[in-house]
Amino acid sequence: MADQKSTNITWHHGKISKEDREKLTGQKGVTIWLTGLSGSGKSTIAVELEHALMDNKHQAYILDGDNVRHGLNKNLGFSPEDRTENIRRIGEVSKLFTEANLIAITAFISPYKNDRDDVRALLGEGEFIEVYVKCSLEECEKRDTKGLYKKARAGEIPEFTGISAPYEEPDKAEIVINTDELSVEESTRAILGYLEEKGYITL
Amino acid sequence: MADQKSTNITWHHGKISKEDREKLTGQKGVTIWLTGLSGSGKSTIAVELEHALMDNKHQAYILDGDNVRHGLNKNLGFSPEDRTENIRRIGEVSKLFTEANLIAITAFISPYKNDRDDVRALLGEGEFIEVYVKCSLEECEKRDTKGLYKKARAGEIPEFTGISAPYEEPDKAEIVINTDELSVEESTRAILGYLEEKGYITL
């Protein structure tokens, strides 16, 4: 057993309250749910936003394909059923991060309205901010950052959102960002401004 | 679009580094994996540990049956296969929390050695601390805090760990806590002492 060196410990039972966590971290836990077509700019905005938050001493964490599709959800495919379970699990993990008082930023196409609404219902009032990263299919296809649209048009990728699978636009997103027109910096500032205005963070 | 009020923003791309997160939070992310029989004291120690960490300005979050079994893993049962998937998902979520630089405390029986070793392998060197909350079956059954042993003995709960399903003891746990003998406070101090000694936290 390790030596006991600590003195600043008081023993009290029960769970930590939301208020205690907010006091310790100087922020309110929340899930920022970025949704939009492939190539609309979700991941780029997520990375920029995380950096801007950290620069201002706020703690954020990005959930995206890199760390979720290859980890927690590696046993899921791209059928409608699996897409729904994919989003359900991401929603549950976002909820845990939000309860832990972090700013969870998710960057997934999340094409189905019902799936996104289920996540909204899972989280508490004011804990879910839906951000529609809106970009025309034409522009996304022109960018084709990952070369996926070309493959989808060639029929090499089945059920590709926007081409051979639907994208259901949000109708009550807290924030809509038109990346046909706004730069990454402008997009990020829009989200930061909202977070500050609503009292989630202090800039 | 919300007004722009922020000034302290520099634009730079790329992911946040582990070092940046450690600097901001004054701690190292890690998963503290409590394993042991039902009634051994895992949850009680988890709650006490989380409080002691928060009192010392450290950020921890408990993953337990309450928030995982009824959320992320609500579509899993108690067959050996489902138990393995249960632990796999918890391991993946712990990894995300650890990457986010939190101290993740898990409180699950996690009876299979292989499952626990898989989680260990998932996490980086020094990011997984296995804590064997060791308590004799006799003592656990005597406590029977939730009345589960009585039901298991009556055959009302199939595959109950320690009675009708195996518990495989850890053979390389970083910390072993004998709760037949140690109080909750003593148990918590042992873990805190280890975390401080190894540089995860400052008390």
Interface residues (C-beta under 8 A of the other chain):
Chain A: M1 A2 D3 Q4 K5 S6 T7 N8 I9 T10 W11 H12 H13 G14 K15 I16 D20 R21 L24 T25 V47 E48 E50 H51 A52 M54 D55 N56 K57 Q59 Y61 I62 L63 N67 V68 G71 L72 N75 E85 R89 E92 V93 K95 L96 F97 E99 A100 N101 L102 L122 E185 R189 A190 L192 G193 Y194 E196 E197 L203
Chain B: M1 A2 D3 Q4 K5 S6 T7 N8 I9 T10 W11 H12 H13 G14 K15 I16 D20 R21 L24 T25 V47 E48 E50 H51 A52 M54 D55 N56 K57 Q59 Y61 I62 L63 N67 V68 G71 L72 N75 E85 R89 E92 V93 K95 L96 F97 E99 A100 N101 L102 L122 E185 R189 A190 L192 G193 Y194 E196 E197 L203
